[in-house]
């Protein structure tokens, strides 16, 4: 008969020793049911802030800016000849609206900006889409467009005055020249950077060349094109002031030129602030419209 091996009471069997400790009932109940929410790290790189904090911080800078401005002007550190105080600026603003019809100047400037910008958009967006879609068209137009993009719009003002006079056409052309080449090249880059896998997938599903442009390239580039138009609209405001500084009888730039001759820095500052406010409003309106039209682009 073969004897069975003796059991050592001080050492558990191998089957028992192989059971992991995590399988015990106590370990199962000690694990957390769900992960704790991540705490926000204040002032950490790329850490987002709430919408309320963003508005408060943005408004806080404006308050700080006005406070420093008032300190230097009302405190006598800067002569009123060179920089008017906020109080003087507000007084001059009231005079501009009540006695000098400044609201008409604002309307003329806004009309010129959007008029020239819309004309540039109508020309530049289709051309940019064609350049981004067909590489032959891009090779034909891109060198000339890139060349003209570096030419300052203000350099064309003497020629435009000779060609179109000092009327509204000359001012619209200044804005058109300053915007059209920028929009064209940026739209071409946006359309040309479309994902190749989406194009190949559309071909696989039976799309033709026209369908690729209408159903893949243009919808995919639409959010980028809208963002391009928003940025260039801001540049258009700088062009209109340059156009109105020379040979103009109305507009915010004309008012700034007249105020410079009278050394009225209060009116000059107010004109600059009005331009910034209108530009900020148009920028926010563009952002809101883009978010509603292309909400899917942020998903």
C-alpha positions in Angstrom: 0.0 0.0 0.0 1.2 3.5 -0.8 1.1 5.9 2.1 -0.6 9.3 1.6 1.6 12.3 2.1 1.4 14.0 5.4 -0.3 17.3 5.6 1.7 20.2 7.2 -0.8 22.2 9.3 1.5 25.3 9.2 1.4 25.7 5.4 -1.9 25.9 3.4 -2.3 23.7 0.3 -1.1 25.1 -3.1 -4.7 25.5 -4.4 -5.5 27.7 -1.5 -2.3 29.7 -1.7 -3.0 30.5 -5.4 -6.2 32.3 -4.6 -5.6 36.1 -5.2 -6.2 38.3 -2.2 -8.4 40.6 -4.3 -11.0 37.9 -4.5 -11.8 38.1 -0.8 -15.2 39.6 0.1 -13.6 42.5 2.0 -11.5 43.6 -1.0 -14.5 43.7 -3.3 -16.5 46.0 -1.0 -13.5 48.4 -0.5 -13.2 49.4 -4.2 -14.9 52.8 -5.0 -18.2 52.5 -6.9 -17.2 55.3 -9.3 -14.2 57.6 -10.0 -14.2 60.9 -8.2 -14.7 63.9 -10.4 -11.5 65.7 -11.5 -10.9 68.9 -9.7 -10.1 72.0 -11.7 -6.6 73.3 -11.3 -6.5 77.1 -11.1 -4.2 78.8 -13.7 -3.1 75.5 -15.1 -2.0 75.4 -18.7 -4.9 74.9 -21.1 -7.3 74.7 -18.2 -10.7 76.1 -19.4 -12.6 78.8 -17.4 -16.3 79.1 -17.0 -18.4 81.5 -19.1 -19.1 83.7 -16.1 -15.4 84.0 -15.3 -14.5 84.8 -18.9 -17.0 87.7 -18.9 -15.8 89.0 -15.6 -12.1 88.8 -16.6 -12.8 90.5 -19.9 -14.8 93.3 -18.3 -12.2 93.6 -15.6 -9.5 94.5 -18.0 -11.6 97.3 -19.5 -12.2 98.7 -16.1 -8.5 98.5 -15.3 -7.6 100.2 -18.6 -10.0 103.1 -18.0 -8.8 103.5 -14.4 -5.1 103.8 -15.5 -6.2 106.2 -18.3 -8.0 108.4 -15.8 -5.1 108.3 -13.3 -2.6 109.6 -15.9 -4.9 112.3 -17.4 -6.9 113.5 -14.4 -3.8 113.3 -12.2 -1.9 115.7 -14.4 0.7 113.3 -15.6 -0.2 113.8 -19.3 -1.1 117.1 -20.9 -4.7 117.3 -22.3 -3.3 118.5 -25.6 -1.8 115.0 -26.1 -4.4 112.8 -24.4 -7.9 113.8 -23.2 -9.3 112.4 -20.0 -12.3 110.0 -20.0 -14.5 112.8 -18.7 -13.5 115.0 -21.6 -14.0 112.2 -24.1 -17.5 111.6 -22.9 -18.3 115.3 -23.2 -17.0 115.4 -26.8 -19.0 112.3 -27.6 -22.2 114.0 -26.5 -21.3 117.0 -28.7 -20.6 114.7 -31.7 -24.0 113.1 -31.5 -26.1 116.2 -30.6 -24.5 118.9 -32.7 -22.4 117.3 -35.5 -24.5 114.4 -36.7 -21.9 111.7 -35.9 -24.5 109.0 -36.3 -24.5 109.7 -40.0 -20.7 109.3 -40.1 -21.0 105.9 -38.4 -23.7 104.8 -40.9 -21.5 105.8 -43.8 -18.5 103.9 -42.5 -20.5 100.8 -41.7 -22.0 100.8 -45.2 -18.5 101.2 -46.8 -17.0 98.4 -44.8 -19.8 95.8 -45.5 -20.2 97.0 -49.1 -16.6 96.4 -50.0 -16.4 93.3 -47.9 -19.4 91.7 -49.5 -18.1 92.4 -53.0 -14.7 90.9 -52.0 -16.5 87.8 -50.6 -18.6 87.2 -53.7 -15.4 87.2 -55.9 -12.9 85.5 -53.5 -14.9 82.6 -52.1 -15.7 80.9 -55.4 -12.2 81.5 -56.7 -10.7 80.2 -53.4 -12.9 77.0 -53.6 -11.8 76.5 -57.3 -8.1 76.9 -56.3 -8.4 74.5 -53.4 -10.3 71.9 -55.5 -8.4 71.8 -58.8 -4.6 72.0 -58.5 -4.3 73.3 -62.1 -6.4 76.4 -61.2 -4.3 76.8 -58.1 -1.1 76.7 -60.0 -2.4 79.4 -62.4 -3.7 81.9 -59.8 -1.7 81.2 -56.6 1.5 83.1 -57.5 -0.4 86.3 -58.5 -2.7 86.1 -55.5 0.2 85.6 -53.1 2.0 88.5 -54.7 -1.0 90.9 -54.4 -1.6 89.7 -50.8 1.5 91.5 -49.6 0.6 94.8 -51.3 -0.8 97.3 -48.8 -4.3 98.6 -49.8 -3.3 102.1 -48.9 -0.7 102.1 -51.7 -3.5 102.0 -54.2 -5.3 105.1 -53.0 -3.5 107.6 -55.3 -4.3 105.4 -58.3 -7.8 104.8 -57.2 -8.4 108.5 -56.8 -7.2 109.0 -60.4 -9.3 106.2 -61.7 -12.5 106.5 -59.6 -12.3 110.0 -58.1 -12.9 110.6 -54.4 -16.5 109.2 -54.2 -17.8 106.0 -52.8 -16.4 103.8 -55.5 -12.8 104.6 -54.5 -13.5 103.7 -50.9 -15.2 100.5 -51.7 -12.3 99.5 -54.0 -9.8 100.1 -51.2 -11.7 97.7 -49.0 -12.1 95.3 -51.9 -8.4 95.2 -52.7 -7.4 94.8 -49.0 -9.8 91.9 -48.5 -10.2 89.9 -51.7 -6.7 88.4 -52.0 -6.6 87.5 -48.3 -9.9 85.7 -48.5 -9.0 83.9 -51.7 -5.8 82.4 -50.4 -7.2 81.4 -47.0 -10.3 79.8 -48.6 -8.1 77.9 -51.0 -5.9 76.5 -48.1 -9.0 75.5 -46.2 -10.6 73.6 -49.1 -7.3 72.1 -50.1 -6.7 70.6 -46.7 -9.8 68.3 -46.9 -9.3 64.8 -45.6 -8.4 62.4 -48.4 -10.1 59.4 -46.8 -13.5 61.2 -47.0 -12.9 61.9 -50.7 -12.0 58.3 -51.4 -15.0 57.1 -49.4 -17.3 59.3 -51.4 -15.8 57.8 -54.7 -16.3 54.3 -53.3 -20.0 55.1 -52.5 -20.5 56.2 -56.2 -20.1 60.0 -56.0 -18.9 61.8 -59.2 -16.6 64.7 -59.4 -19.3 67.3 -59.0 -20.7 65.4 -56.0 -17.2 65.4 -54.4 -17.2 69.2 -54.6 -20.8 69.8 -53.5 -21.1 67.1 -50.9 -17.6 66.6 -49.4 -15.3 69.6 -50.0 -17.6 72.6 -49.6 -19.5 71.2 -46.5 -16.3 70.1 -44.9 -14.6 73.5 -45.5 -17.7 75.6 -44.7 -16.8 76.2 -41.0 -13.3 77.2 -41.9 -14.5 79.5 -44.7 -16.9 81.2 -42.2 -14.0 81.7 -39.7 -11.9 83.2 -42.5 -14.6 85.7 -43.4 -14.8 86.7 -39.7 -11.1 87.4 -39.5 -10.9 89.4 -42.7 -13.9 91.5 -41.7 -11.8 92.8 -38.9 -9.0 93.7 -41.3 -11.6 95.6 -43.5 -12.1 98.1 -40.7 -8.5 99.2 -40.9 -8.8 99.7 -44.6 -11.9 101.9 -44.5 -10.3 104.3 -42.0 -7.3 104.7 -44.4 -9.7 105.3 -47.3 -11.6 107.9 -45.3 -8.6 109.8 -44.2 -8.0 111.1 -47.8 -10.5 112.9 -49.8 -13.6 112.1 -47.8 -16.4 114.4 -46.5 -18.1 111.9 -44.2 -17.3 108.8 -42.1 -15.5 108.1 -38.9 -12.1 108.6 -40.5 -13.1 112.0 -41.8 -14.2 113.0 -38.3 -10.8 111.9 -36.9 -9.0 113.9 -39.5 -11.0 117.1 -38.7 -10.4 116.5 -35.0 -6.7 116.2 -35.6 -6.6 119.6 -37.2 -8.3 121.1 -34.1 -6.1 119.1 -31.7 -9.3 117.6 -30.2 -8.0 114.4 -28.8 -11.3 113.7 -27.0 -13.1 113.3 -30.4 -10.2 111.3 -31.9 -10.2 108.8 -29.0 -14.0 108.5 -29.1 -13.9 107.8 -32.9 -11.3 105.0 -32.3 -13.5 103.5 -29.5 -16.5 103.6 -31.7 -14.6 101.6 -34.4 -13.6 99.1 -31.8 -17.1 98.7 -30.4 -18.7 98.2 -33.8 -16.0 95.7 -34.8 -16.5 93.8 -31.5 -20.2 93.7 -32.1 -19.8 92.4 -35.6 -17.2 89.8 -34.5 -19.5 88.5 -31.8 -22.4 88.4 -34.3 -20.2 86.4 -36.7 -19.2 84.0 -34.0 -22.8 83.4 -32.9 -23.9 82.9 -36.5 -21.1 80.4 -37.2 -21.9 78.4 -34.1 -25.5 78.1 -35.1 -24.9 77.3 -38.7 -22.1 74.8 -38.1 -22.8 73.4 -34.6 -21.8 70.0 -35.9 -18.2 71.1 -36.5 -17.5 71.2 -32.7 -18.8 67.7 -32.0 
